[in-house]
Amino acid sequence: MLEEFRRRADECRRLAAAARNANDKAFWMNLAERWQALETATAERPRPQKPAKTRRHSELSAAGDFD
């Protein structure tokens, strides 16, 4: 996902460099900044941890751990 955001920001910068007028250039640079902000926000967001697998009551009884 991060690579996709980075790729899109780079593409917007390339389009900005090729733009023929200031309005188009500003549009593409603004869009590049937004993609870069998404990349940064996603990279900084803590990733959820998977909960530890717990044994069910029936599994404990079958294993003889639960009398």
N, C-alpha and C positions, 0 to 999 in steps of 0.2 A: 504494500500500500504506500509506504513512504517513497519508494522508487517511482511509483506512478505520479505522486504529487510533484516530485523533483523533476521528472520528465516533462510534465505539463508546464511547470514554471519556466523551464529552459526553453520550451517551444514558444511560450508567450514572449520571452525576451528576444528570441530570434525574430519573431514577427514584429516586435517593436523596432528592432534595428532596421528592418526592411520597410517600415511604414513610410509613406510619402508625406504625411502631414502630422502636425503636432498633436492633433486630437486623437488620431489613430495610435500614435506612439504612446500617448498618455493612457489610453484605454488598455493596450497590451501590457504596459508596465504595471498598471493597477491590478490587472488580472494575475500577472506573475507574482506580485506581492501577496495576493490572496491565496494562491496555491502554496507559496512558501510558508505563509502563516498556518495553513492546514497541516503542512508537513511538520512544522515545529510543534504545533499543539498535539499532534498525534504521537510524535516521538517522546514528548514530555509526559504524556498521559500514562499513569501506572497501569500495567497490564494486570487483569484479574488473575488471581491464582486459582488453580483448580483445587476444590476441597479434597481433603484426604478421604480415601475410600474407607467407609466404615462397614463393619460387619453387622448384618441384620440379626435379630434375635434367633431366627430359625437357623442361620448359619452357625451361631454360637452353640445352640443346643445340639446340632448334628455333629459338631466338632468335639463335644464333650466338655466345652469350656463353661457351660452354663447349666448348673444343676438346680 
